Amino acid sequence: MTPGFGPGLVIPDLWQQEAVRALQQGKDVVVQAPTGSGKTYIFELLYPNLKTQAVFTVPTRALANDKLSEWRARGWDVGISTGDVALNLDAKVVVATLETQRGRFLRGEGPGLLVMDEFQMLGDPMRGVHYELAVALAPKATQLLFLSGSVANPQDVVAWLQRIGRDAVLVEHKTRPVPLEETDLSNLPDSQFVQSRSPSRTGGSFWPRMIGRVMRADLAPVLVFAPRRAAAEQIAQAIASALPVRDPLRLTPAQEATAGKSLTKLLRNRVAYHHSGLSYAARAGVVESLAKAGQLNVVVATMGLAAGINFSMRSVIVTDRRYFAGNFERQVEADELLQMFGRAGRRGLDEIGHALYTNDLPRLSDTKARQLRRAAQVDWPSLISVMHAAKHRGEQPFAAAVELTHSLFSVQRVPLGVEHSLETGPRPCGLWVTDERARFVRRGMIEMLNSREEWEAKPAAETVTLGRAFVRENNRWRRALTVPRMLDGIGTGNLCRLREQNHYGRELPVATVLASGEAALVKWLRKEITKKPAKNAERPMTMRAFSREQFETEVRTLLPDLVKPGTIVDWVMHGKLISIRLDYADVPVKAHIDSAGNALMDPPERKDLPDVCRTCDQLEYDKTVAIVNSPAYAWRHLGLVKPDGTPTSRGTIFSFFHGGEGLAVAAALEDETYPIDELVFDLANIRAGPRFAGEDAPMGGRLGILCQQIYGRADYPGYLAMGVPVQYGAGASEVVRALVADPRCKHKLTTELLRHGDIERALVEWRSILRHVVLAPAYPLSRWTELKAAAEELLHKTASPTSAVDLGTLIPLQQRA
């Protein structure tokens, strides 16, 4: 891509021409070329002659908005689809995040040309499965253009495309348009304006001193990558405070209001920080616009936003190899480091780009291109969606899913856990998942000896009365109360035979008849009865002797409660001793009801193969195969599919979403007590991360608690962590609810940890989920229909924070380098 002979004319480089020719011949093209070399220009050369729609996918919303603004400024017919924003979707070109295109691919539809910018995302542990399935599902009529600057094995991607029946070629260019050199900051002389006072890396004068050297050596502007927000701000403030203000940057009142006091002060000194806590207007509309126009000498950006930066500077410094993503510390990969240093050197402005380092800072020699491999997971929702469609066509659902895995980015087969069953056919047990069937066989079936002396499956225990139960005694079944030991530990008194009941009970003394004819209570009864109030207040219950009439009215009526759980069935006299006889037939016990209807206590049992397994010709295989947690077993465990692979209602709802998000939505829809008008706001928690929870549990909130009740503390990488979707975080729903009620209250919601950018992002992600719900397929479930209606209403009621931001408005003074 070199300047031409006329004004504004640019002649494509030979490798760019080669890529265009291949596309014009109907081929799929994989382009591997360094960052900043002009890969996007290949697509731009195609625009005038596009006859069908092209979808240009990028990894982040920020890049999508940037491309939209750039191409709109050229007068292109361009739209955007990023989840929260969907504009002009019938345009000649649609800039999109790839996930928004999933639905059309699942329907067997696609654009004329699909461009995947930064196709190294195929190896991303979270999003790689979405890129992979998009390629596997894309119609053959959809042409593919892959662009990347950090893949070591692009030929493997070409081989994959060829393996799935595509005519694909590789265009590789290894020369950077602006050569990149490594420079040791310690070898540069100090600036006379900055003196060293402190070695601190995030404050003091370490970084002012280093940047002073950069400025003196004419290596600015410089892009500095810092691990955290706080570090980015501290470094930027230290630099701005220490450097002399020779040529202050003039800002408009609107820019100052957008940036805020703290950032405005830095910008006047041509220094800025760049992180996700900034509002979109401040980050993209002010900082990035000024950086692209060459108005800033220093930009300190967090590493987490490195993929969303679309501007270059003369030099780049990376301050650390570690950074935080949510609550987790991440290591910067070598290919990510390559992309960061790749931002050094502006084509047409710099002869050389500089990768700056000192002491233990990361350096250019630490970088390398990524050896692209598929992520460990498969795209569960897409596979289950394919299974749902197969079932409606009358096909075996699991077979459809396995067939799709043959198109994935892997020479080796990607196992789902049903392949053996598909080869051998259905089994009598009805189970298709290998892991489930192996567990079923090895767990075996517990059998019990029934009342007919036959073995049968042992059912769950039920509560019955002791009088109904049978026990095993001397190798035969007997009524439980005909066996004396069955009253051990039950009631008090002597064992006795109850004549009318024909089983054992107990006999308990209650009184002795005195010579006067009165009844004297025995000691145990006297203790118990003194606790009871007397019917006649003048006759205390502490008296030792009772007349016959008193005994009948004062004592006898109290006895039934005092002798529970026994029941008085008889009164007997042994000389002068009055006793009662107690029956325990109504005592509740646990027993197993056999096929004859008899309640058996502690029946003899044995472990045996289930009946359906005994004649199965796959028995030996199921007894010996290694048990792993396959995707298909996870689907069964989570209740997403039936034994034959037919998606359940939960599985169908799940298949409408990305990752584990549908698991939360399905769980909430199943809970009839969960109001839809609450759920529609609680959807904001699904992608919120831990930041909004504050000191509360990040997995809390009604939706998080419900997920853990249904899915336990299950961990499925990419789908569930501790039973909730991996990006779930409580607290965002309250913020979103407040913004919907009063859009002007955003400033009241910010804290030291919760910035404008965080609040905007929560609103953006929530709106993205709402749009996803609205555009998802209809399903015959009333609560799903209600949720779609509620989501559509709120989507129309709210606006994206990015929609009103003008990314290109700079005053003339700011447009001169």
NUBA-418519 format. One line per 4 residues: number of its first residue (from 1); for each residue y, x, z of C-alpha. Coordinates in nm, 3 decimals. Layout:
BEGIN
NUM) Y,X,Z  ...
***
This chain:
BEGIN
1) 0.000,0.000,0.000  0.290,0.205,-0.136  0.647,0.118,-0.231  0.685,0.010,-0.595
5) 0.960,0.063,-0.850  1.150,-0.261,-0.787  1.315,-0.394,-0.471  1.059,-0.551,-0.238
9) 0.768,-0.454,-0.469  0.466,-0.307,-0.293  0.175,-0.158,-0.487  -0.166,-0.208,-0.319
13) -0.369,0.101,-0.233  -0.689,0.154,-0.428  -0.911,0.033,-0.143  -0.701,-0.283,-0.111
17) -0.734,-0.342,-0.486  -1.110,-0.293,-0.458  -1.133,-0.560,-0.187  -0.923,-0.806,-0.389
21) -1.136,-0.755,-0.701  -1.456,-0.821,-0.504  -1.312,-1.140,-0.360  -1.199,-1.253,-0.705
25) -1.557,-1.200,-0.823  -1.678,-1.443,-0.557  -1.822,-1.184,-0.319  -1.797,-1.174,0.059
29) -1.605,-0.864,0.170  -1.624,-0.661,0.491  -1.320,-0.435,0.535  -1.315,-0.148,0.782
33) -0.982,0.036,0.792  -0.760,0.186,1.064  -0.513,-0.025,1.260  -0.184,-0.061,1.073
37) -0.329,0.040,0.734  -0.266,-0.295,0.568  -0.587,-0.496,0.598  -0.398,-0.826,0.621
41) -0.219,-0.738,0.295  -0.550,-0.794,0.114  -0.538,-1.161,0.212  -0.169,-1.185,0.134
45) -0.237,-1.065,-0.221  -0.476,-1.359,-0.266  -0.230,-1.628,-0.155  -0.054,-1.700,-0.488
49) -0.385,-1.775,-0.661  -0.566,-1.965,-0.384  -0.721,-2.280,-0.529  -0.886,-2.401,-0.209
53) -0.788,-2.386,0.156  -0.810,-2.055,0.341  -0.854,-2.034,0.717  -0.729,-1.708,0.870
57) -0.882,-1.668,1.219  -0.743,-1.436,1.487  -0.868,-1.361,1.841  -0.567,-1.494,2.033
61) -0.314,-1.777,2.019  -0.033,-1.522,2.036  -0.147,-1.360,1.711  -0.188,-1.702,1.549
65) 0.169,-1.802,1.639  0.291,-1.466,1.515  0.121,-1.507,1.176  0.244,-1.864,1.146
69) 0.604,-1.753,1.202  0.574,-1.459,0.962  0.421,-1.657,0.676  0.646,-1.957,0.726
73) 0.941,-1.722,0.685  0.802,-1.629,0.343  0.792,-1.993,0.242  0.413,-2.025,0.254
77) 0.233,-2.357,0.293  0.079,-2.273,0.629  -0.056,-2.466,0.930  -0.198,-2.372,1.268
81) -0.494,-2.473,1.483  -0.522,-2.311,1.826  -0.660,-2.588,2.043  -0.337,-2.692,2.214
85) -0.149,-2.694,1.881  -0.269,-2.848,1.555  -0.006,-2.866,1.279  -0.029,-2.910,0.903
89) -0.408,-2.880,0.899  -0.427,-2.966,0.527  -0.208,-2.669,0.437  -0.307,-2.407,0.182
93) -0.351,-2.160,0.470  -0.438,-2.249,0.829  -0.406,-1.980,1.096  -0.657,-2.053,1.370
97) -0.856,-1.931,1.662  -1.215,-1.936,1.543  -1.343,-2.177,1.808  -1.130,-2.457,1.664
101) -1.333,-2.442,1.340  -1.672,-2.491,1.504  -1.685,-2.866,1.449  -1.644,-2.849,1.072
105) -1.915,-2.583,1.044  -2.156,-2.795,1.248  -2.088,-3.079,1.004  -2.182,-2.850,0.716
109) -1.821,-2.821,0.600  -1.597,-2.518,0.556  -1.284,-2.385,0.384  -1.287,-2.209,0.051
113) -1.214,-1.877,0.224  -1.273,-1.786,0.588  -1.098,-1.471,0.710  -1.215,-1.316,1.036
117) -0.950,-1.076,1.157  -1.079,-0.832,1.422  -1.442,-0.910,1.345  -1.552,-0.666,1.614
121) -1.532,-0.980,1.827  -1.891,-1.037,1.712  -1.991,-0.802,1.994  -1.775,-0.966,2.260
125) -1.997,-1.072,2.554  -1.819,-1.407,2.590  -1.690,-1.509,2.248  -1.924,-1.316,2.021
129) -2.171,-1.606,2.006  -1.900,-1.831,1.855  -1.823,-1.580,1.579  -2.191,-1.528,1.507
133) -2.272,-1.899,1.480  -1.967,-1.963,1.261  -2.102,-1.715,1.008  -2.457,-1.850,1.035
137) -2.339,-2.210,0.983  -2.072,-2.146,0.718  -2.162,-2.313,0.386  -2.253,-2.077,0.103
141) -1.949,-2.214,-0.083  -1.724,-2.064,0.186  -1.625,-1.709,0.098  -1.596,-1.461,0.387
145) -1.346,-1.182,0.443  -1.400,-0.969,0.755  -1.126,-0.732,0.878  -1.149,-0.468,1.153
149) -1.028,-0.124,1.244  -1.272,-0.027,1.520  -1.631,-0.088,1.405  -1.866,0.210,1.363
153) -2.139,0.025,1.173  -1.977,-0.215,0.926  -2.270,-0.157,0.688  -2.491,-0.342,0.940
157) -2.263,-0.645,0.911  -2.294,-0.632,0.532  -2.673,-0.606,0.563  -2.672,-0.913,0.790
161) -2.471,-1.116,0.540  -2.705,-1.008,0.262  -3.009,-1.096,0.472  -2.886,-1.456,0.510
165) -2.838,-1.491,0.137  -2.478,-1.384,0.082  -2.342,-1.150,-0.183  -2.151,-0.913,0.044
169) -1.992,-0.571,-0.008  -1.828,-0.314,0.216  -1.479,-0.175,0.155  -1.412,0.115,0.390
173) -1.098,0.321,0.425  -1.080,0.595,0.686  -0.735,0.747,0.639  -0.456,0.621,0.861
177) -0.131,0.553,0.674  0.047,0.728,0.959  -0.155,1.026,1.093  -0.224,1.021,1.466
181) -0.179,1.333,1.675  -0.251,1.394,2.042  0.031,1.538,2.252  0.010,1.665,2.610
185) 0.312,1.543,2.804  0.290,1.841,3.037  0.378,2.069,2.745  0.704,1.886,2.675
189) 1.026,2.000,2.844  1.190,1.782,3.107  1.494,1.579,3.023  1.812,1.710,3.180
193) 1.895,1.353,3.287  1.578,1.287,3.490  1.467,1.492,3.790  1.130,1.475,3.967
197) 1.137,1.337,4.318  0.802,1.168,4.365  0.454,1.201,4.212  0.384,0.828,4.237
201) 0.229,0.683,3.921  0.375,0.334,3.966  0.709,0.409,4.126  0.929,0.700,4.215
205) 1.006,0.931,3.924  0.671,1.032,3.772  0.699,0.792,3.481  1.077,0.829,3.441
209) 1.015,1.201,3.415  0.737,1.156,3.157  0.943,0.910,2.951  1.243,1.142,2.978
213) 1.030,1.410,2.812  0.925,1.160,2.543  1.288,1.071,2.473  1.400,1.433,2.459
217) 1.118,1.520,2.217  1.220,1.226,1.995  0.880,1.058,2.041  1.025,0.720,2.134
221) 0.986,0.428,2.103  0.680,0.438,2.326  0.428,0.172,2.421  0.283,0.224,2.771
225) -0.035,0.040,2.874  -0.067,-0.029,3.249  -0.364,-0.183,3.435  -0.190,-0.464,3.624
229) 0.123,-0.679,3.613  0.273,-0.526,3.923  0.218,-0.175,3.787  0.375,-0.270,3.452
233) 0.687,-0.406,3.623  0.716,-0.115,3.866  0.683,0.145,3.591  0.933,-0.034,3.367
237) 1.187,-0.072,3.649  1.151,0.291,3.754  1.206,0.406,3.396  1.508,0.181,3.338
241) 1.666,0.287,3.667  1.631,0.658,3.596  1.722,0.677,3.228  2.090,0.694,3.127
245) 2.234,0.390,2.950  2.377,0.547,2.633  2.344,0.259,2.389  2.298,-0.066,2.584
249) 2.129,-0.351,2.400  2.344,-0.661,2.357  2.161,-0.985,2.428  2.261,-1.340,2.349
253) 2.311,-1.587,2.638  2.000,-1.771,2.521  1.793,-1.450,2.533  1.921,-1.369,2.881
257) 1.840,-1.718,3.007  1.489,-1.692,2.863  1.420,-1.344,2.997  1.561,-1.399,3.346
261) 1.775,-1.161,3.552  1.513,-0.895,3.624  1.391,-0.850,3.267  1.741,-0.885,3.120
265) 1.859,-0.589,3.325  1.579,-0.377,3.180  1.631,-0.500,2.826  1.995,-0.390,2.830
269) 1.861,-0.041,2.886  1.611,-0.095,2.600  1.313,-0.109,2.838  1.078,-0.405,2.888
273) 0.754,-0.507,3.050  0.506,-0.732,2.872  0.236,-0.930,3.055  0.082,-1.276,3.087
277) 0.310,-1.375,3.373  0.606,-1.393,3.135  0.676,-1.723,2.968  0.574,-1.741,2.604
281) 0.940,-1.759,2.503  1.022,-1.441,2.697  0.710,-1.254,2.588  0.697,-1.345,2.218
285) 1.048,-1.472,2.149  1.236,-1.190,2.319  1.027,-0.881,2.403  0.800,-0.879,2.096
289) 1.079,-0.975,1.856  1.301,-0.694,1.984  1.011,-0.446,1.981  0.924,-0.527,1.619
293) 1.290,-0.487,1.525  1.291,-0.137,1.678  1.541,-0.230,1.950  1.336,-0.113,2.249
297) 1.266,0.245,2.352  0.995,0.163,2.608  0.758,-0.133,2.643  0.515,-0.133,2.937
301) 0.233,-0.378,2.864  -0.076,-0.478,3.058  -0.413,-0.388,2.907  -0.538,-0.745,2.928
305) -0.290,-0.844,2.653  -0.361,-0.543,2.431  -0.555,-0.754,2.179  -0.258,-0.990,2.141
309) 0.003,-0.723,2.066  0.108,-0.724,1.702  0.366,-0.445,1.694  0.351,-0.069,1.677
313) 0.567,0.207,1.823  0.598,0.577,1.754  0.396,0.679,2.061  0.138,0.527,2.295
317) 0.042,0.615,2.653  -0.256,0.458,2.834  -0.215,0.498,3.210  -0.569,0.408,3.326
321) -0.921,0.325,3.205  -0.953,0.035,3.452  -0.780,-0.298,3.468  -0.832,-0.639,3.626
325) -0.944,-0.952,3.443  -0.926,-1.235,3.697  -1.102,-1.117,4.013  -1.307,-0.855,3.831
329) -1.226,-0.496,3.753  -1.304,-0.400,3.395  -1.343,-0.064,3.228  -1.153,-0.016,2.903
333) -1.415,0.043,2.634  -1.379,0.335,2.394  -1.312,0.105,2.097  -1.048,-0.086,2.294
337) -0.885,0.247,2.373  -0.896,0.326,2.001  -0.709,0.004,1.925  -0.447,0.081,2.190
341) -0.380,0.430,2.054  -0.395,0.277,1.706  -0.060,0.111,1.782  0.103,0.457,1.760
345) 0.289,0.517,1.435  0.495,0.266,1.237  0.422,0.260,0.865  0.738,0.340,0.669
349) 0.923,0.456,0.981  0.715,0.738,1.134  0.553,1.035,0.965  0.320,1.085,1.264
353) 0.201,0.863,1.547  0.156,1.023,1.888  -0.117,0.957,2.144  0.038,1.092,2.463
357) -0.154,1.203,2.772  -0.136,1.426,3.074  -0.373,1.538,3.349  -0.636,1.265,3.401
361) -0.486,1.003,3.170  -0.705,0.865,2.888  -0.668,1.057,2.566  -0.754,1.025,2.198
365) -1.079,1.216,2.241  -1.201,0.935,2.471  -1.190,0.685,2.184  -1.454,0.587,1.933
369) -1.533,0.294,1.709  -1.765,0.027,1.845  -2.131,0.027,1.749  -2.142,-0.344,1.685
373) -2.433,-0.533,1.838  -2.474,-0.903,1.897  -2.404,-1.035,2.247  -2.703,-1.098,2.473
377) -2.649,-1.474,2.479  -2.692,-1.736,2.212  -2.453,-2.026,2.154  -2.627,-2.300,2.355
381) -2.390,-2.586,2.262  -2.413,-2.517,1.889  -2.792,-2.489,1.899  -2.824,-2.813,2.094
385) -2.587,-2.979,1.848  -2.816,-2.866,1.564  -3.115,-3.000,1.761  -2.941,-3.336,1.804
389) -2.886,-3.362,1.429  -3.248,-3.261,1.361  -3.379,-3.534,1.588  -3.177,-3.794,1.396
393) -3.332,-3.664,1.072  -3.678,-3.707,1.220  -3.737,-3.331,1.253  -3.864,-3.129,1.548
397) -3.544,-3.029,1.741  -3.669,-2.693,1.866  -3.778,-2.597,1.514  -3.424,-2.654,1.385
401) -3.279,-2.431,1.658  -3.528,-2.151,1.589  -3.454,-2.167,1.217  -3.084,-2.118,1.289
405) -3.153,-1.811,1.506  -3.303,-1.643,1.198  -2.947,-1.622,1.063  -2.803,-1.442,1.367
409) -2.664,-1.088,1.367  -2.988,-0.916,1.465  -3.271,-0.754,1.273  -3.502,-0.853,1.557
413) -3.576,-1.221,1.612  -3.364,-1.379,1.888  -3.621,-1.566,2.102  -3.547,-1.911,2.242
417) -3.877,-1.951,2.429  -4.046,-2.211,2.204  -4.166,-2.001,1.912  -4.532,-1.987,2.021
421) -4.546,-2.362,2.073  -4.403,-2.421,1.727  -4.673,-2.198,1.578  -4.961,-2.364,1.767
425) -4.837,-2.723,1.762  -4.790,-2.983,2.036  -5.010,-2.964,2.348  -5.159,-3.248,2.557
429) -4.911,-3.172,2.838  -4.618,-3.249,2.606  -4.439,-2.927,2.704  -4.294,-2.708,2.427
433) -4.114,-2.440,2.629  -4.342,-2.142,2.692  -4.194,-2.055,3.033  -4.217,-2.414,3.151
437) -4.579,-2.451,3.037  -4.681,-2.117,3.191  -4.528,-2.220,3.522  -4.700,-2.560,3.500
441) -5.043,-2.397,3.451  -5.000,-2.131,3.720  -4.852,-2.365,3.972  -5.160,-2.577,3.911
445) -5.221,-2.917,4.058  -5.287,-2.983,4.425  -5.579,-3.224,4.467  -5.697,-3.403,4.782
449) -6.030,-3.547,4.886  -5.981,-3.924,4.877  -6.144,-4.200,5.085  -6.424,-4.231,4.826
453) -6.508,-3.861,4.867  -6.364,-3.779,4.526  -6.096,-3.530,4.428  -5.769,-3.670,4.294
457) -5.409,-3.556,4.254  -5.235,-3.536,4.588  -4.928,-3.762,4.592  -4.617,-3.709,4.801
461) -4.647,-3.811,5.166  -4.522,-4.153,5.274  -4.442,-4.303,5.615  -4.712,-4.542,5.740
465) -4.824,-4.668,6.083  -5.087,-4.483,6.283  -5.298,-4.798,6.293  -5.326,-4.793,5.912
469) -5.402,-4.422,5.880  -5.734,-4.242,5.835  -5.824,-3.892,5.947  -6.108,-3.656,5.857
473) -6.354,-3.620,6.147  -6.703,-3.465,6.126  -6.681,-3.459,5.745  -6.609,-3.826,5.705
477) -6.305,-4.050,5.705  -6.237,-4.253,6.018  -5.959,-4.480,6.137  -5.708,-4.252,6.305
481) -5.704,-4.443,6.637  -6.084,-4.430,6.664  -6.049,-4.052,6.706  -5.932,-3.964,7.062
485) -5.748,-3.646,6.957  -5.506,-3.849,6.749  -5.332,-3.964,7.069  -5.272,-3.606,7.184
489) -4.904,-3.575,7.253  -4.840,-3.948,7.209  -4.750,-4.154,7.518  -4.863,-4.103,7.880
493) -5.151,-4.239,8.086  -5.528,-4.217,8.063  -5.716,-4.260,7.738  -5.892,-4.594,7.719
497) -6.075,-4.815,7.472  -5.886,-5.127,7.369  -6.160,-5.389,7.337  -5.985,-5.640,7.109
501) -5.832,-5.371,6.888  -6.154,-5.167,6.876  -5.972,-4.835,6.897  -5.824,-4.603,7.156
505) -5.504,-4.653,7.354  -5.376,-4.559,7.697  -5.392,-4.716,8.046  -5.091,-4.664,8.269
509) -5.058,-4.763,8.645  -4.742,-4.957,8.728  -4.777,-5.095,9.086  -4.995,-5.129,9.399
513) -5.052,-5.462,9.580  -4.960,-5.434,9.948  -5.122,-5.626,10.239  -4.815,-5.853,10.243
517) -4.890,-5.954,9.886  -4.583,-5.773,9.753  -4.606,-5.515,9.473  -4.497,-5.157,9.535
521) -4.398,-4.970,9.219  -4.566,-4.639,9.136  -4.346,-4.331,9.142  -4.287,-4.287,8.763
525) -4.188,-4.652,8.724  -3.965,-4.650,9.030  -3.772,-4.353,8.883  -3.728,-4.521,8.549
529) -3.639,-4.863,8.685  -3.367,-4.737,8.918  -3.175,-4.637,8.606  -3.157,-5.004,8.503
533) -2.901,-5.253,8.648  -3.046,-5.540,8.855  -3.008,-5.896,8.728  -2.905,-5.998,9.082
537) -2.621,-5.772,9.196  -2.713,-5.835,9.562  -3.067,-5.705,9.502  -3.054,-5.337,9.409
541) -3.333,-5.200,9.186  -3.396,-4.921,9.437  -3.610,-5.149,9.658  -3.973,-5.032,9.694
545) -4.155,-5.369,9.710  -4.124,-5.686,9.504  -4.259,-6.034,9.554  -4.471,-6.173,9.271
549) -4.175,-6.375,9.145  -3.942,-6.074,9.168  -4.193,-5.853,8.990  -4.217,-6.101,8.703
553) -3.842,-6.143,8.661  -3.707,-5.801,8.759  -3.975,-5.552,8.652  -4.208,-5.694,8.393
557) -3.933,-5.771,8.147  -3.819,-5.405,8.156  -4.157,-5.249,8.091  -4.178,-5.289,7.707
561) -3.876,-5.062,7.659  -3.999,-4.811,7.917  -4.338,-4.751,7.757  -4.231,-4.703,7.391
565) -4.369,-4.604,7.142  -4.664,-4.788,7.293  -4.700,-5.166,7.292  -4.836,-5.351,7.602
569) -5.150,-5.540,7.496  -5.319,-5.606,7.835  -5.278,-5.609,8.218  -5.572,-5.498,8.432
573) -5.653,-5.471,8.808  -5.862,-5.194,8.958  -5.886,-5.297,9.323  -5.523,-5.301,9.446
577) -5.390,-5.103,9.143  -5.209,-5.292,8.869  -5.218,-5.114,8.524  -5.110,-5.189,8.171
581) -5.288,-5.099,7.850  -5.087,-4.962,7.557  -5.158,-4.970,7.185  -5.004,-4.706,6.956
585) -5.094,-4.860,6.623  -4.727,-4.902,6.524  -4.634,-4.535,6.569  -4.495,-4.401,6.233
589) -4.678,-4.105,6.078  -4.685,-3.926,5.742  -4.985,-3.983,5.515  -5.088,-3.967,5.149
593) -5.189,-4.294,4.983  -5.499,-4.247,4.766  -5.599,-4.445,4.457  -5.786,-4.694,4.678
597) -5.470,-4.763,4.878  -5.588,-4.587,5.194  -5.343,-4.375,5.394  -5.493,-4.030,5.456
601) -5.353,-3.788,5.713  -5.392,-3.415,5.639  -5.659,-3.464,5.370  -5.863,-3.162,5.256
605) -5.701,-3.017,4.944  -5.768,-2.772,4.668  -5.564,-2.611,4.390  -5.692,-2.675,4.043
609) -5.577,-2.685,3.684  -5.401,-3.001,3.577  -5.639,-3.226,3.387  -5.443,-3.186,3.062
613) -5.484,-2.807,3.078  -5.861,-2.787,3.116  -5.945,-2.845,2.752  -5.627,-2.690,2.604
617) -5.699,-2.411,2.354  -5.381,-2.230,2.469  -5.491,-2.214,2.833  -5.558,-1.840,2.841
621) -5.229,-1.764,2.668  -5.034,-1.978,2.914  -5.211,-1.814,3.210  -5.123,-1.459,3.097
625) -4.795,-1.475,2.903  -4.500,-1.304,3.070  -4.264,-1.556,3.228  -3.897,-1.500,3.145
629) -3.589,-1.716,3.181  -3.554,-1.809,2.814  -3.265,-2.020,2.679  -3.497,-2.316,2.623
633) -3.620,-2.299,2.983  -3.258,-2.291,3.104  -3.187,-2.602,2.896  -3.481,-2.778,3.057
637) -3.384,-2.660,3.405  -3.027,-2.786,3.358  -3.142,-3.120,3.220  -2.998,-3.063,2.872
641) -3.310,-3.141,2.669  -3.630,-3.341,2.705  -3.973,-3.168,2.691  -3.987,-3.192,2.311
645) -3.630,-3.061,2.266  -3.453,-3.393,2.219  -3.107,-3.351,2.375  -3.045,-3.571,2.679
649) -2.718,-3.755,2.730  -2.602,-3.460,2.942  -2.711,-3.217,2.671  -2.533,-3.410,2.399
653) -2.203,-3.412,2.590  -2.254,-3.043,2.667  -2.299,-2.968,2.296  -1.949,-3.095,2.219
657) -1.789,-2.806,2.413  -1.779,-2.426,2.435  -1.968,-2.217,2.689  -2.038,-2.398,3.014
661) -1.737,-2.630,2.992  -1.949,-2.925,2.880  -2.171,-2.891,3.187  -1.873,-2.976,3.407
665) -1.763,-3.265,3.185  -2.115,-3.410,3.167  -2.158,-3.385,3.546  -1.831,-3.573,3.603
669) -1.920,-3.847,3.354  -2.253,-3.902,3.530  -2.075,-3.965,3.860  -1.964,-4.327,3.832
673) -1.740,-4.285,4.139  -1.531,-4.015,3.966  -1.222,-4.195,3.826  -1.143,-4.102,3.466
677) -0.770,-4.083,3.547  -0.853,-3.805,3.798  -1.107,-3.628,3.577  -0.868,-3.599,3.283
681) -0.636,-3.385,3.500  -0.920,-3.195,3.668  -1.021,-3.067,3.325  -0.734,-2.818,3.374
685) -0.947,-2.630,3.630  -1.222,-2.551,3.380  -1.035,-2.254,3.224  -0.786,-2.178,3.501
689) -0.952,-1.875,3.664  -0.892,-1.785,4.031  -0.512,-1.747,4.026  -0.422,-2.110,4.103
693) -0.651,-2.145,4.405  -0.435,-1.926,4.626  -0.609,-1.892,4.962  -0.844,-2.183,4.890
697) -1.192,-2.146,4.744  -1.158,-2.096,4.365  -1.475,-2.300,4.311  -1.342,-2.595,4.509
701) -1.187,-2.918,4.396  -1.387,-3.231,4.324  -1.510,-3.108,3.986  -1.626,-2.770,4.119
705) -1.801,-2.922,4.420  -1.975,-3.176,4.196  -2.097,-2.901,3.961  -2.248,-2.709,4.251
709) -2.417,-3.024,4.380  -2.580,-3.084,4.043  -2.649,-2.728,3.922  -2.685,-2.559,4.259
713) -2.562,-2.200,4.269  -2.708,-2.130,3.926  -2.595,-1.821,3.734  -2.629,-1.823,3.357
717) -2.414,-1.548,3.197  -2.148,-1.699,2.976  -2.216,-2.052,3.104  -2.232,-2.084,3.483
721) -2.136,-1.858,3.773  -2.231,-1.989,4.117  -2.289,-2.330,3.961  -1.947,-2.374,3.793
725) -1.821,-2.278,3.443  -1.744,-1.907,3.434  -1.365,-1.950,3.396  -1.338,-2.234,3.649
729) -1.065,-2.214,3.911  -0.938,-2.485,4.146  -0.570,-2.566,4.181  -0.456,-2.585,3.818
733) -0.503,-2.961,3.804  -0.236,-3.015,4.071  0.009,-2.794,3.878  -0.059,-2.975,3.550
737) -0.026,-3.314,3.717  0.315,-3.213,3.855  0.430,-3.087,3.512  0.327,-3.411,3.345
741) 0.516,-3.613,3.607  0.827,-3.392,3.575  0.835,-3.123,3.301  1.149,-2.974,3.458
745) 0.972,-2.879,3.782  0.810,-2.560,3.648  1.044,-2.331,3.839  0.947,-2.505,4.164
749) 0.580,-2.425,4.106  0.618,-2.050,4.062  0.530,-1.804,4.338  0.502,-1.427,4.366
753) 0.151,-1.448,4.221  0.194,-1.756,4.002  0.447,-1.690,3.726  0.593,-1.897,3.443
757) 0.338,-1.756,3.201  0.049,-1.860,3.424  0.178,-2.215,3.449  0.233,-2.233,3.073
761) -0.114,-2.099,3.007  -0.269,-2.361,3.238  -0.087,-2.631,3.041  -0.191,-2.476,2.709
765) -0.558,-2.450,2.807  -0.558,-2.803,2.948  -0.406,-2.942,2.630  -0.662,-2.744,2.431
769) -0.944,-2.912,2.622  -0.778,-3.252,2.580  -0.758,-3.202,2.204  -1.118,-3.087,2.202
773) -1.221,-3.410,2.378  -1.017,-3.622,2.136  -1.168,-3.454,1.828  -1.523,-3.446,1.966
777) -1.778,-3.691,1.820  -1.804,-4.046,1.947  -2.099,-4.113,2.177  -2.233,-4.445,2.314
781) -2.129,-4.382,2.674  -1.845,-4.595,2.807  -1.707,-4.325,3.038  -1.696,-4.076,2.748
785) -1.502,-4.329,2.542  -1.261,-4.381,2.832  -1.213,-4.006,2.871  -1.134,-3.966,2.500
789) -0.872,-4.241,2.524  -0.714,-4.091,2.839  -0.709,-3.743,2.679  -0.541,-3.874,2.364
793) -0.273,-4.053,2.564  -0.186,-3.739,2.765  -0.199,-3.518,2.457  0.070,-3.731,2.291
797) 0.270,-3.744,2.613  0.293,-3.365,2.652  0.402,-3.074,2.431  0.275,-2.720,2.396
801) 0.499,-2.455,2.557  0.470,-2.252,2.235  0.586,-2.523,1.996  0.961,-2.495,2.062
805) 0.983,-2.113,2.055  1.153,-1.946,1.759  0.991,-1.605,1.719  1.232,-1.462,1.469
809) 1.589,-1.537,1.581  1.772,-1.210,1.637  2.143,-1.155,1.597  2.248,-0.912,1.316
813) 2.323,-0.638,1.567  1.961,-0.653,1.687  1.820,-0.629,1.337  1.959,-0.279,1.269
817) 1.735,0.003,1.379
***
